Amino acid sequence: MPNYLDQKAILANLAKFLTLKEQEIHQHYAIEKKQSVDANVINRLTQWQEELAEHTNSLIQFMEEGCCHGFSICRGAMKHAGFVLWWEHALMSIVHWDHQPKSLRKKIKLPGKRPNRPINEPDTLEYVFERVLNYVIANQDWFPHFVPHGIEQKKLLQPFEQKQSYFELATDQGVKTIQELYQVTGYFTYARLNTILEQLEQNRSNDTIMLLRNLHHSIQVDHKKSTWTVYDSNYHHGDLISLTKKLKKDQAIKEIFTLLGQTLTITIACFKKSKHINLSIDYSCIDLLKEEGLHLICRDMPSTSIMHLIHEAEKSPAFYIAFIDSLARKDRLNWSGLAVLIDHAPHLLPYLYELAKDSSDFLPSRMLRILIIDALKQKNPAGMTEFEYIVRYAPDTLSALFQLIDPSKEGKKLCITLANTLMQKTRLHQTGLHLMAYHAPAALEELLRYFANDSSLANICCAAFALALIKQDAFNQSGLRQLTTYAPQALIRVFKLALYSPEKTLLRNAIAIAISRENDPVWLRSCFMPMLVEHTLDILPDIVFFMLQKNPDNLHQLLSAFSLQDDQSKTTWQKIHVGHPTIQRAILVHLTQNFENMNNEKLLHWREEIIKIRLVKKNQQNSFLFFQHSQTDMTRALLAILQNILQNHAKVSLPIKRKTCGVHVS
């Protein structure tokens, strides 16, 4: 047994207890399996054994990270309920366990237990283990199997409209919930913390749980008159004397700073509504932002508090400089203040950029713009750029950010940054374009509108956008295909850019390359080509040219797309002929040039491929028949082209017999 019995020793014994219980239940399931002849029952028991082992191992790994928050809340709750003596002895009994299974079944008497507890309530050490384990794990609030969806550690004591709080305390007087929560965060000087504790000393109510924490650790404090009790789960739990420290206010402040440092969040959860507690932030205090002060404010305080800081930066140059420094500063986990701000309050990013634009020549403003642009394109410690985070979790923020794009120098810089993020790949091998098409199609359409309305922006950004159209994700789907599937209105914007933009050739080439790399002809035939024909047919000849230039065998995809019939049995080729004969002729020119570069063997191969198109029908003599009335028949036009080229190449004659009803090819 270790000499210093802190939470690690307690959690290690709880883990040992869990392992013993898992083995006991596993053995029970094994006996049931042997006694059963039902295959379904045996399979179900096997599944339960596997799930039990998986959950037990996960829980043990979770506890190895520490449960200071759970221990702190539990002690505060037990203090309020009047059972803190029982709780402290329960922890000591666990930490002194000898690891023998038989010891768990021994009866123990702990002081401070409920006087009117149920008669059938066990009084064994095993029961103490079970209660402490459930209390601590549930209130640590990290392990997913114990936490309702949407509940975070920082929200555990937060009152809600539908229910006073997730946290509940069962007492003889009924179930108690948190009625009010007071919280203050930032860097605390000695004087500032002293003022807060002085105010709290005047409040003699014991209807509270008071926690103090930094980014990595939590402790619990309470007071009786001018004496403060500090509890840290890392204190020695071998006896009552060392389990807590009873200190005067000035000593308590020093102990708090020793345990947590001076960057703190003070949380006071009240079981009754109180008019005597007053925790407030002086937002003009520059000291507030020292060290990891901003990081903690962003994590623990509402976004209105961060907005107060932005307003203060607008008013005070000195505060502005301190604010910029705190945004750039990285914590011990390598997160910058700006990255934490965006992750917890992404909707405030446009306000930050606007702050940076208002004083564009002010050096801190330039620094802020650089910070924002770097954050959008550089990955944070979680492996995600802030652009990716915003697209996934706060797409509405993008629209507000786009409104800051203008012809100014800073507006163009922002636009270039956003355009470059479209081609940047994420950890899941998606580009920014893939993400926006799926998560924020409306914002993507808006961004493309900015490109279209400003030729200078289009010139700058189209190269990046063209590359994003070509890049494929982990499933080999191009950005172009992603647009077709999830953001068709944005795809129409792309068509317009390819039609009118100064960089139209680049975009058309990119579209052609993206199409030529697709392995799914159904997508091209059924999704992409109909949209192109309906909205921007003028760019089709160039796309055909670029596709064939890239790979002559892309003709397969083109023929498949041109031969698709709609509900009225009209092919895409027929629609082009009827509405745009000039475009049809331009396409035929490119197809002719493609055929002219082939040898005779290749041409004969393509002749066979063309006559396989389903528009070609066989008559009773097993010959191929083309109806004369349809001048829009693509196969007829292409076979005629092949006939001419073959005859010019080698004087090879392909007999075409004309009949009264149509054109017959033997």
N, C-alpha and C positions, 0 to 999 in steps of 0.2 A: 504494500500500500504506500502511495507517495506521501511524503511529509506534508506537502502543501495541498490541502484539499479544497480546491476551488471548483468552478463550474465544470472544468474538464474532468475532474474526478467524478463528479455527480453524473455527468453525461456518459462517461465510460461505463459506470455501473448500470445506468439505464439501458445502454446498448447491450450489455451482458444479459440483463434481464429480458430484453426483447429477443435475443438469440435463444435463450432457454424456452421462452413461451412459443417461439416459432417452431422449435424442435418438438415441443410437446404436442402442439396442434398438428404438425406434420405427421407425427407418429399415430395420432388418433385417426387422421384421414387414411393412413396406410392400413390400419386395422380394418376400417370400414371397407376399403377396396378389396381386401382379402375375403371379407364376409359376403360380398355382393357378387352376383352373377350377371347383373344387368350392365351391359356395355355402356349405356348412356350414363348411368350412375358412376361407373369407374372413370369415364372420361371427364365427367364434371368434377369429381374429387381430385383427379390429376391436375386439372386446370386450377382448382383452388390452391393446391399445393404450390404450383408455379407462381401464381399471383401473390400468395403469402410470402414466399421467399423473395420475390422481386420487391414488394413493398417494404419488407423488413430491412433489406439491404439498402434501399433508397433512404429510409428513415434514419438508419444508423449513419450513413454518409452525410445526411443533412445535419444531424446533431454534432458531427465532428467540426462543423464550421462555427459552432457556438450558438448559444440561445440567450444572450444577455437581455434582449428585449423581453422575452417571455418570462425570465426570472424576475425582472424589474416590475413588470405589470402585476405578476402574481403576488409579489410582496406588498405592493401598494394596495391591491384589492383586499388581501388578507388583513392588512393594517386597518383599512376602513371597516371591514366586517367584524373585527375584534378577534381574529384567529391567527394573528401573526406569530404568536408563541407556538401554536401547533405547527404552523408552516416551517418555522425555523428548525424545530425538532424533527420534523419529517425529512428535511434536507440532510440534517446531520445523521439520521438513521440510515439514509440511503448511502451517504458517503462512507459510512463505517461498515457497510455490508461486507461479509467475508466471502462472497461469491459462491457460497454453498446453496444448492437448490432447497435443501431441507430447511435452511434458515428462513426462507421466504414464507414458510407455513407457520412459523412461530408467532404467537400472539405478543403484541407489544402495546404498551400504554404510553401515549404521548400527551404531555400536558397541553392544556388550552383547547382540547377538542370540544365539539358542540355538546352542550349539556343535554339537549333533547333530540339526539340523533336517533334514527330508527333502530329498533332492537336487533333486527337481523343484519345490520351493517357489519361487515367483517372488521376485525381488529388485528389482522395479520400484517406482516411487513410487505407481503405481496400486494395487498390492497393499497398500502401507502405508495408503493411503486407505481401502481396503475393510475392513481389519482394525480400524483405529481407529474408523471409522464404526460398525461392528457392536458393538464393545466398549462405546462410549460410549452409544449409543442403548439397547441392551439393559439396561444398568445404570442408566440414568436412570429407566427403568421407569415411564414415563407414556404413551408412545405405544402405543395399543391393539394395533396389528398385531404388536408385539414382546413382548407381555406375556400370559402365560397368565391365564385367567379366575380372578379372586379374589386375584391377587397385587398388593399395593400397594407403593409405594416404601418405606414404613416396615417392610414385612414381607420385603423382598428378602433380607435376611441372617438372617431368623428360621429357626432349625431347626424341622423338623416331624417328627412321629412316623413317617410313611411314608418320608420322605426327609430327610436331614440339613438340607438347605436348597435353595431354588430356585437360589441362586448356586452355580456350580461353577467351579473353577479347574483347567484341564488343565496338568499338569506332566509332566516326564520320569519322575517317580515315580508317576504315576497321577493320577486325578481327585480333587481335594480339595474337601470341602464344609465348611460352617460347623458346628461341633460345639456351641458354646455362644455365647450372646449376652448381653452385660451392657449395661445401659442405665440412665442416671440423667438426670432432667429437672427443670427449674425455673429459678428466678432464682438465679444464682451470684454470691455476693460474691467478692472477691479471695481472702479467707482460705479459703473453701470450695473453690474451684477449685485453689488452691495445695495444699491437703491431698490432693486427689484425684491431682494430678500427682506429688506426692511418693510416694504409694503406688505409682503406676505405674512410677516410676523404679526401684523396688526389683524390679520384674518384668523380667528381662532377656530374656524370650522374645520372639522376632520372629514368632511364629505368630498374628499378629493384624492386623486392619484397624481403625483407629481413626478415626471420623468425628465431627465436631462440626457441629451445624446449628441454625439457628433456624427460624422459620416460612417463610423465603424463600430461604435460602442454605445451602450445605454446603461444608465444607472438610475436608482430611485432614491428620492430624498423625501423626508417629511420633517415636521418640526412640532415641538410643544413649547409654547412661549418662545424663549430666545435660544432654546437648545435644538440643534439640527441633527437629524440622524441620516447618515449617508450609507446607502447599501450598494455594493458593487458585487456582481456575481463572481468576480475574480478574487474577492477576499477569501481568506481561509475560513472554511465552513466546519472546522473540526470542533469548535465550541462556540457558545453564545457570545463570549467576549470579543472574539475576532471576527464574527460574522458581520457586524456593523460597526460604524464609528459614530459616537455621539460627540458633537463639536459645537463650539460657539460660532457665531456667524462668520467672523473673519477667518477662523480656521476652516470652516466649511467651504468658503470660497477658494482658499488655497488648495484644499483637497479636491474640489471639483476641477480646478484648472490642472492639477497634477494628473487626474484620471482621464480627462477629456480634452485638455487644451482649452483655448479661449474661443474657439469657433463652436458655438453651441446652438441647440434648439431646446428651449424650455417649454414643456407641455404640461398643462394643468387640466385634468379632466374632472368635471364636477358631477356628482350624483344628484345634486340639487342646484337650482339656479341661484347664482351668487351675484350680489351687487357690490361685493367688497374686493373683488379681484380686478386689477387693472394692469394688463400687460400691453404695452404699446411700443412702436418703433419710431425713433426719431430719424426720419428718412434723410435728413440733411447731415447726419453724422457720418463723416468719411470713414471713421474707425469701423463702422458697420461692415465694410467691404474688405477688411484686412484678411490675410491668409485665405481660408476657404469660406469666408463669410457669404459671398455671393452664391457659391455652389450650394450651400445649405439653404439659403433663402429660396433659390429656384426649386430645390427639391421639396421643401417642407411648407412653404407659404403659398397662398393663392396668387394668381397672376396679377391681381390688383396691386399687390405689394411690389412686384417687379416693375409695374407701370409707374408706381410712385418714384422708383429709382430713376427711370427714364426721364420723367418730368423734372426731377431734381438735377439731372445732368444737363437738361436744357437751360436751367436757370444759373447754374454755377460752373464756371470753367474748371475750378479746382476739383469739384465733385466729378465732372465729366472725365478728367484725366484719371482719377482714382477708379471710376467705373470702367474705363477702357482697360486699365491694368488688371482689374479683377476678371474681366471677360477673357483676357489673354492668359491669365494665370492657370496653371494646371494643378489638379489635386494629386493625391498619392496614387490614384488609379489612372493617372495621365489624362483625365478629362479636363478640358478647358471650361472656364465659366460660361463661355458662349455656347459650347456644345450642350452643357447641362441645361442652359436656358431654353435652347431650341427643343430639346427632348421633353421638357416639362411644360413649356408655354410657347409652342411653335407659332401661334397666331400673333405673337409680339415681334417676330422678326421684321415684318414690314415697317413697324414703328422704329426699330433700331436703324434700319437702312435709311429711313427718312431723316432720322436724327443725324446720320452721317452726311447726308446730302445738304442739310440746311446750312452747314458751315464748311463748304467743300474745301476751302483753302486752309482751314484750321488743321494743324498737324494731327491732333487726336482723331479728327474726323476721317482723315486719310487712313489712319491706323485702323479705325473701326471698319471702314469699307474693305480693307485688306483682310481683316479677321473674318468678316461675313463671307467674302468670296472664297477664302481658303476653307472655311467650314463647309460650304456648299459642295466643294469638290474633293476635299480630303477626308479620309476615313477616320472615324473616331475609334476609341479602344474596343467598341463592339463590332468593328469591321464594317461599319455602315457610314456613308456620307450623310450629312444633314439634309442634303437634297433628297436622297433616297428616303430618309425618315419622314420628311414632310410629305412626299408623294404618297407614301404608304399610309400614314396615320393622320395627316392634316392637309389633304389636297386643297381645301378651301383657302388655305394660306397662300397658295401659289397665285391665285387670282389677284389678291391684294399686292403681292410682290411684283406681279407683271405690270401693275398700274404705275410702278415707279420707273419703268423702262421709257426712256424718252431720247430725243436726239442729242442730249447733252453727253459730255464725255463720260460721266459716271453712269448714265443710263445705258450707254453702249457697252461699258465694261460689264454691267450686270447681265445684259443680254448675251454677250459673248460667253460669260460664265455658264449661264443656263443652257445655251446651245451646246457647249462642250460637255456638260453633264449628260446630255442626251445620248452621246456615244460612249460614255464611260461605263464600263461593266461593273456589276455588283458582285458580291461574294457568291451569289447564286447564278452568275454568268448571264444575267439579264442586263440590257443597257437601260439607260435612263428613259429612252424612248419606249421600250417594252413596258417599263413601270408606269409611265404616264398614260400610255394607251389603255392599260388595264385599270389603274387606280384613279386616274384624273383625266379622262378624255376631254372634258369641257375645258380644263385649264390648258391642255395641249392645243386644242383648237384656238384658244385665245392667244397663245404664244405664236402660233403660225400666222395669226392675223397681224400681230406686230411685225413679223417679218415682211408680210405682203404690203403693209402700209408705209414702210420706210425702206427705200431701195438701198440705202447705206447699210441698214441692219441686215437686209437680205444678202447683200454681197458678203458681209462678214460671217454670217451664220449658216449659209446654205451648204458650205463644204462640210461642216460638222454634222449637219442634219442629213446630208447625203450618205455619209459614212454610217450614221445610225440606222438608216433604212436598210443597209446591206448586212450589218452585223447580225449574227444569229445567237440565240440563247442556247441553253443546255439541251433543248429539244429540237434544235436545228430550225427554229422558226425565226425568220428575219423580222426586222422592225417593220418592214412593209406589210408582212402578213399579219403582224400584231395589230397594226392600224386597221387593216381590212376587217379583222374579226371584232375588235373591241372599240374602235374609234373611227367609224366610217365618215363622220363629218370632218374629222381632222384629215382623213385621207383625201377628201375632196379639196381641202385647203392645199394639200401637197400637190394635187393635180394642177391647181390654179398657179401655184408657184412655178411648177414645171412648164407652164404655158407662158407666163408673163415675166418671170423673174430674170434679171440679167444673168443669173447662173442656171438658166433653164437647161442648158445642155448637160451640165453636171448632174442635175437632178434626174433628168431623163435617163442618163447613163446608169445612175444608181438604181433606178426602178428596174431597168432591164437586167442588171446584174443580180438584183435580189430575186427577180422572177426566175432567172436562169438557174439559180442555185436551189430552187424549191424542188422537192422530190414528190410533191403532191399535185398532180395535174388537176384534180377535182377542185382544189382551191382556186387555181388560176381560171379554170373554165367556168366555175359556178359562182365565185365570189368577186374576184378582182376584175376580170374582163367586163362583166356586165356593168360594174360601177364606172369603169373607165369609159365605156361606150356611152353611157348615159350622161356623164358629167363633163368629160374633157377629152373628146375623141381626137382633137387636133394633135395631141402628143403621141398618138399611137404609132404613126410611121417611124418616128425616131426610136421609140421603144423596140419596135420590130428590128430596125437596123442595128441597134446596139446589142440586142439579144443574139442575132445571127452573127454579128461580128465577134461576140464573145465566144460563141460555140455554135457552129452550123447545125448541130443536132438539136438545138433548141426549137427547131422547126416542128418537132413532135408536139411540144407544148402549145405552140401557136396554132397548129392545125386543130388540135383538140379544143382549144378555146374558141376558134372561129366557127367550128361546126356545132357548138352547143345550141340546142333548140329551146325556145321559151314555151309558154303555155299555148301559144298560137302556132306552134311548130315552125316558127321563124328562127333561122340561125343568126348568130352574131354577124356572120359575113353578109347575110341578106340585109340586115339592118344597116350595116355600113354602106352597102351599095345603094339602098333606097334613099338614105338621108345624106350621105356624104360620098358620092362617087369619086370626087377628086382625091379624097383620102384613100379610097380603095385602090385607085390607080397608083398612088404613091407606095402603098404597101406592096402591090404587085411588082413594082420596080425593084424594091428591096429583095423580094422573094426571087425574082428573076436573076438578080446579081448573085444571090446565094447559090442558085442552081448552076450558074455559068462557071462557078469556081470548082464544080465537082467533075470527076471523071465519069465515063459511061457506066461503069459498074455501080457507082453510087447513084447515078441518075435512075438506073433501072430499079435499084432498091427503093428509091423514093416513089417511083411509079407504082410499085406494088403497095407501098404504105398508103399512098393517096387513095387508091381504089378500094382500100379497106374501110374508109370512112363510111359511116352508116348511111349517109345520104345517097350513096351509090347502091343501086338495087340490081339484083340479077333477074333476067327474064327466064323463060322456060328452057331456053337453049344454054343456060348457065353462062351467058355473056353479060357484060356490064352495060347497063342502060342509063343514059342521062337524058332527062326530059328537055326538049328544045325550048319550051316556053320559059324556062328559068335562066335568064342571063346572069342571075346572081349566084349560080352554082359554083362554089369555090373549086370543087374537084375538077369540074370541066375546064375552068380557067387554068388551073395548075397543070393539068395533063396537056393542054394545048401548049403551054410554055415548055414543058419537058419535050414534047414532040419536036418543036422547033430547035431546041438546043441540041438534042440528039442527032437530028438530021444535019445540023451544021457541024457537029463534031465528027461524025463518022458515017454520014449518009445512011444511018440506020432508019429503016422505015417502020413505023408503028401503024399497022393498017387500022384505019378508022372507017367503018362501014356505016353509011348513013341510011336510015330507014325512015319511013314516013312518020313514025311516031316519036323519033328521037335520034340520039346519037349512039351508035353501037361500037364498042371497042372489044375486039377479040382477044 
